[in-house]
Amino acid sequence: MRYTLLLHYPEMTADDLGPEALEQGQQAFTSYAATLHSAGVLIASEVLQPSSNTTTLRSAGGGAPVQVQDGPFADTKDQLGGTFVIDVPDLDTAIEWAKQAPSMGYGAGGVEVRPGAVYTVDGVWTANA
């Protein structure tokens, strides 16, 4: 079963972090990705650009025009910073992998574990089972 680990943490610039903390963070996420890969569960991962680069679309539905706005407009200091898509047997296993995400050590945010419903591979839709 595929799960997406959505990593939320306080957003900081490289300057805010400083070169040493930035290097440590990059090493931690590289190690985490390598561990997931070695275990044969990693499907994909992404580090997202800062939330200031976000564009949000909203619609009231029923043919109402789509509203396009700059920014995520999230009512939180923690932002979605990246994702890992894993394929594991069950939710308990996904939770165990999520506990190991480096962002869990940041003391804020958290990791949302969300099962996928359907996905595409080479343009073919597949149900997540």
Backbone as CSV, one residue per row, in Angstrom:
resi,resn,N_x,N_y,N_z,CA_x,CA_y,CA_z,C_x,C_y,C_z
1,MET,0.848,-1.177,0.000,0.000,0.000,0.000,0.889,1.234,0.000
2,ARG,0.539,2.187,-0.818,1.309,3.439,-0.880,0.814,4.438,0.153
3,TYR,1.770,5.069,0.797,1.496,6.159,1.735,2.393,7.323,1.368
4,THR,1.869,8.528,1.528,2.683,9.720,1.359,2.952,10.293,2.740
5,LEU,4.209,10.487,3.055,4.612,11.124,4.297,4.773,12.605,3.989
6,LEU,3.905,13.432,4.546,3.939,14.870,4.314,4.651,15.517,5.501
7,LEU,5.815,16.076,5.244,6.648,16.616,6.310,6.375,18.105,6.505
8,HIS,5.922,18.437,7.704,5.639,19.827,8.065,6.686,20.276,9.083
9,TYR,7.235,21.451,8.854,8.195,21.980,9.813,8.325,23.482,9.624
10,PRO,8.886,24.168,10.635,9.055,25.613,10.522,9.932,25.941,9.314
11,GLU,9.467,26.858,8.522,10.192,27.212,7.306,11.256,28.264,7.618
12,MET,12.474,27.978,7.196,13.579,28.907,7.407,14.427,28.979,6.146
13,THR,15.066,30.104,5.961,15.976,30.243,4.826,17.323,29.613,5.196
14,ALA,18.157,29.430,4.199,19.506,28.913,4.443,20.266,29.846,5.391
15,ASP,20.044,31.146,5.248,20.710,32.110,6.130,20.211,31.977,7.571
16,ASP,18.891,31.747,7.733,18.329,31.563,9.076,18.953,30.343,9.752
17,LEU,19.134,29.283,8.988,19.673,28.035,9.540,21.162,28.114,9.826
18,GLY,21.871,28.754,8.927,23.330,28.777,9.020,23.900,27.582,8.280
19,PRO,25.133,27.704,7.789,25.711,26.663,6.942,25.853,25.304,7.629
20,GLU,26.190,25.286,8.907,26.385,24.018,9.601,25.062,23.268,9.769
21,ALA,24.026,23.967,10.220,22.711,23.335,10.399,22.126,22.916,9.054
22,LEU,22.343,23.713,8.026,21.856,23.367,6.694,22.514,22.077,6.210
23,GLU,23.831,21.979,6.386,24.571,20.779,5.987,24.088,19.557,6.768
24,GLN,23.878,19.717,8.074,23.397,18.607,8.896,22.011,18.154,8.447
25,GLY,21.142,19.101,8.136,19.796,18.776,7.668,19.828,18.043,6.341
26,GLN,20.654,18.527,5.428,20.768,17.867,4.122,21.295,16.448,4.276
27,GLN,22.272,16.271,5.151,22.819,14.929,5.397,21.767,14.012,6.021
28,ALA,20.976,14.548,6.951,19.945,13.742,7.615,18.895,13.266,6.616
29,PHE,18.442,14.163,5.735,17.427,13.775,4.754,18.005,12.852,3.692
30,THR,19.253,13.051,3.318,19.907,12.149,2.363,20.012,10.756,2.961
31,SER,20.378,10.674,4.217,20.486,9.390,4.908,19.120,8.722,5.028
32,TYR,18.103,9.493,5.369,16.742,8.959,5.496,16.270,8.395,4.158
33,ALA,16.473,9.143,3.079,16.078,8.675,1.748,16.843,7.406,1.379
34,ALA,18.125,7.358,1.691,18.937,6.175,1.386,18.453,4.961,2.180
35,THR,18.060,5.177,3.423,17.549,4.087,4.255,16.236,3.552,3.693
36,LEU,15.330,4.456,3.309,14.064,4.036,2.697,14.328,3.274,1.397
37,HIS,15.261,3.780,0.601,15.603,3.130,-0.665,16.189,1.731,-0.419
38,SER,17.109,1.636,0.520,17.730,0.349,0.831,16.712,-0.673,1.314
39,ALA,15.677,-0.197,2.003,14.630,-1.095,2.500,13.653,-1.487,1.396
40,GLY,13.791,-0.851,0.232,12.921,-1.178,-0.894,11.529,-0.601,-0.802
41,VAL,11.341,0.452,0.010,9.999,1.034,0.176,9.845,2.412,-0.466
42,LEU,10.939,3.057,-0.839,10.865,4.412,-1.379,10.387,4.407,-2.827
43,ILE,9.328,5.155,-3.089,8.808,5.337,-4.442,9.314,6.672,-5.002
44,ALA,9.214,7.733,-4.212,9.637,9.064,-4.650,9.765,9.977,-3.432
45,SER,10.517,11.050,-3.595,10.589,12.079,-2.560,10.830,13.421,-3.226
46,GLU,10.405,14.461,-2.547,10.584,15.814,-3.055,10.776,16.778,-1.908
47,VAL,11.708,17.684,-2.071,11.817,18.844,-1.204,11.109,19.958,-1.955
48,LEU,10.198,20.618,-1.286,9.427,21.669,-1.941,10.106,23.022,-1.807
49,GLN,9.868,23.889,-2.774,10.359,25.259,-2.686,9.630,25.961,-1.548
50,PRO,10.123,27.108,-1.092,9.487,27.810,0.032,8.011,28.115,-0.250
51,SER,7.234,28.179,0.822,5.802,28.443,0.683,5.536,29.787,0.019
52,SER,6.500,30.705,0.069,6.316,31.995,-0.601,6.205,31.828,-2.113
53,ASN,6.631,30.668,-2.646,6.509,30.397,-4.081,5.217,29.659,-4.433
54,THR,4.343,29.477,-3.453,3.106,28.736,-3.645,2.067,29.575,-4.374
55,THR,1.292,28.914,-5.191,0.105,29.499,-5.804,-1.067,28.611,-5.422
56,THR,-2.135,29.211,-4.892,-3.306,28.461,-4.437,-4.490,28.798,-5.311
57,LEU,-5.193,27.755,-5.756,-6.405,27.932,-6.549,-7.603,27.528,-5.703
58,ARG,-8.658,28.328,-5.779,-9.893,28.029,-5.056,-11.067,28.301,-5.987
59,SER,-12.126,27.534,-5.760,-13.352,27.744,-6.524,-14.530,27.432,-5.635
60,ALA,-15.580,28.212,-5.790,-16.808,27.965,-5.036,-17.627,26.872,-5.699
61,GLY,-17.179,26.402,-6.857,-17.886,25.345,-7.573,-19.068,25.890,-8.350
62,GLY,-19.782,25.007,-9.001,-20.979,25.409,-9.728,-20.713,26.408,-10.838
63,GLY,-19.557,26.315,-11.462,-19.239,27.225,-12.556,-18.663,28.558,-12.117
64,ALA,-18.458,28.741,-10.816,-17.866,29.990,-10.320,-16.450,30.097,-10.855
65,PRO,-15.978,31.313,-11.073,-14.614,31.469,-11.579,-13.583,30.962,-10.570
66,VAL,-12.494,30.488,-11.091,-11.394,30.020,-10.243,-10.606,31.234,-9.773
67,GLN,-10.324,31.265,-8.484,-9.540,32.334,-7.885,-8.106,31.841,-7.756
68,VAL,-7.147,32.586,-8.277,-5.736,32.230,-8.200,-5.054,33.251,-7.298
69,GLN,-4.406,32.744,-6.237,-3.779,33.632,-5.258,-2.337,33.212,-5.034
70,ASP,-1.486,34.185,-4.788,-0.116,33.891,-4.395,-0.115,33.461,-2.942
71,GLY,0.670,32.456,-2.628,0.846,32.037,-1.248,-0.050,30.879,-0.859
72,PRO,0.351,30.193,0.202,-0.417,29.041,0.661,-1.596,29.437,1.541
73,PHE,-1.528,30.601,2.181,-2.548,31.082,3.101,-2.869,30.072,4.181
74,ALA,-1.858,29.388,4.646,-2.037,28.452,5.750,-1.989,29.230,7.056
75,ASP,-2.842,28.874,7.995,-2.907,29.563,9.278,-2.000,28.861,10.286
76,THR,-0.728,28.754,9.923,0.234,28.068,10.777,1.640,28.545,10.439
77,LYS,2.550,28.403,11.375,3.947,28.741,11.107,4.673,27.583,10.432
78,ASP,4.133,26.374,10.606,4.724,25.204,9.969,4.161,25.053,8.570
79,GLN,5.030,24.747,7.637,4.621,24.602,6.245,4.960,23.206,5.761
80,LEU,4.263,22.781,4.721,4.603,21.527,4.074,5.937,21.740,3.380
81,GLY,6.938,20.979,3.788,8.280,21.188,3.261,8.741,20.129,2.289
82,GLY,8.116,18.960,2.338,8.525,17.899,1.433,7.678,16.666,1.618
83,THR,7.865,15.718,0.716,7.091,14.482,0.763,7.976,13.284,0.465
84,PHE,7.599,12.164,1.009,8.171,10.872,0.668,6.997,9.958,0.354
85,VAL,7.023,9.307,-0.782,6.008,8.319,-1.121,6.646,6.955,-0.917
86,ILE,6.008,6.161,-0.069,6.545,4.836,0.245,5.497,3.770,-0.059
87,ASP,5.943,2.561,-0.276,5.058,1.430,-0.506,5.376,0.385,0.554
88,VAL,4.460,0.257,1.518,4.654,-0.642,2.655,3.373,-1.455,2.875
89,PRO,3.439,-2.530,3.664,2.277,-3.401,3.822,1.069,-2.779,4.518
90,ASP,1.320,-1.850,5.480,0.188,-1.354,6.270,0.532,-0.024,6.942
91,LEU,-0.494,0.550,7.596,-0.335,1.838,8.261,0.695,1.776,9.386
92,ASP,0.709,0.707,10.153,1.687,0.601,11.249,3.119,0.711,10.728
93,THR,3.383,0.083,9.598,4.725,0.157,9.009,5.015,1.570,8.528
94,ALA,4.025,2.207,7.911,4.191,3.590,7.454,4.489,4.517,8.634
95,ILE,3.804,4.297,9.747,4.033,5.116,10.946,5.455,4.920,11.464
96,GLU,5.934,3.694,11.453,7.302,3.448,11.914,8.316,4.190,11.046
97,TRP,8.103,4.209,9.723,9.007,4.971,8.840,8.864,6.465,9.090
98,ALA,7.640,6.938,9.318,7.414,8.370,9.559,8.113,8.832,10.835
99,LYS,8.149,7.989,11.846,8.820,8.331,13.104,10.309,8.615,12.897
100,GLN,10.879,8.052,11.835,12.309,8.210,11.574,12.637,9.434,10.716
101,ALA,11.618,10.142,10.241,11.858,11.324,9.404,12.642,12.363,10.199
102,PRO,13.686,12.938,9.614,14.494,13.921,10.340,13.682,15.082,10.897
103,SER,12.622,15.484,10.208,11.828,16.624,10.677,11.116,16.334,11.995
104,MET,10.987,15.071,12.393,10.381,14.752,13.686,11.234,15.292,14.827
105,GLY,12.516,15.489,14.589,13.405,16.003,15.620,13.413,17.514,15.732
106,TYR,12.641,18.198,14.890,12.656,19.658,14.908,11.771,20.234,15.999
107,GLY,10.987,19.397,16.670,10.184,19.866,17.793,8.913,20.597,17.401
108,ALA,8.588,20.630,16.148,7.360,21.289,15.708,6.904,20.618,14.424
109,GLY,5.782,21.039,13.955,5.294,20.487,12.702,4.813,19.081,12.886
110,GLY,5.449,18.165,12.242,5.073,16.769,12.340,5.095,16.134,10.971
111,VAL,4.701,14.892,10.929,4.634,14.159,9.675,3.221,13.612,9.546
112,GLU,2.549,13.987,8.498,1.222,13.468,8.199,1.403,12.215,7.338
113,VAL,0.763,11.135,7.736,0.826,9.885,6.994,-0.529,9.711,6.315
114,ARG,-0.517,9.793,4.991,-1.781,9.723,4.263,-1.727,8.626,3.207
115,PRO,-2.683,7.683,3.265,-2.700,6.643,2.242,-3.106,7.225,0.893
116,GLY,-2.484,6.704,-0.137,-2.884,7.096,-1.477,-4.142,6.343,-1.877
117,ALA,-4.914,6.921,-2.773,-6.121,6.259,-3.262,-5.848,5.636,-4.630
118,VAL,-5.354,6.450,-5.531,-4.971,5.979,-6.863,-3.695,6.694,-7.265
119,TYR,-2.958,6.126,-8.195,-1.743,6.750,-8.687,-1.565,6.362,-10.135
120,THR,-0.668,7.068,-10.816,-0.386,6.722,-12.203,1.070,6.308,-12.340
121,VAL,1.287,5.349,-13.194,2.620,4.951,-13.613,2.559,4.867,-15.123
122,ASP,3.406,5.642,-15.782,3.411,5.682,-17.244,2.028,5.959,-17.809
123,GLY,1.288,6.839,-17.150,-0.025,7.258,-17.651,-1.158,6.302,-17.379
124,VAL,-0.918,5.230,-16.634,-1.970,4.256,-16.323,-2.417,4.435,-14.879
125,TRP,-3.721,4.645,-14.673,-4.265,4.803,-13.325,-4.366,3.449,-12.645
126,THR,-3.957,3.386,-11.377,-3.952,2.150,-10.615,-4.539,2.430,-9.233
127,ALA,-5.411,1.568,-8.769,-5.954,1.713,-7.411,-4.912,1.256,-6.410
128,ASN,-4.827,1.967,-5.300,-3.900,1.599,-4.236,-4.544,0.503,-3.406
129,ALA,-3.864,-0.596,-3.298,-4.439,-1.713,-2.529,-3.480,-2.199,-1.471
